Amino acid sequence: MTEKVDPKEYEAAWESVLDCVDGMKEEFSWSKDVIAKMLRELAEKVESEEG
């Protein structure tokens, strides 16, 4: 997969991705906390299983 990518196309694609992310930021600000909590719980679970 060594397709040549046009830098301008690549940049435009990234800009649209970033625009999307900006739009989602507000929706996902709460989910960051939820994900962090889940990861913490998962890490604690793994630690207790190892120990």
PELINPE-V674371 format. One record per run of one state. SS is the DSSP state (H for helix, E for strand, C for the rest). FROM is the first residue (numbers start at 1). LEN is the number of residues. If there is no record, write none. Layout:
{{SS & FROM & LEN} {SS & FROM & LEN}}
//
This chain:
{{C & 1 & 6} {H & 7 & 44} {C & 51 & 1}}
//
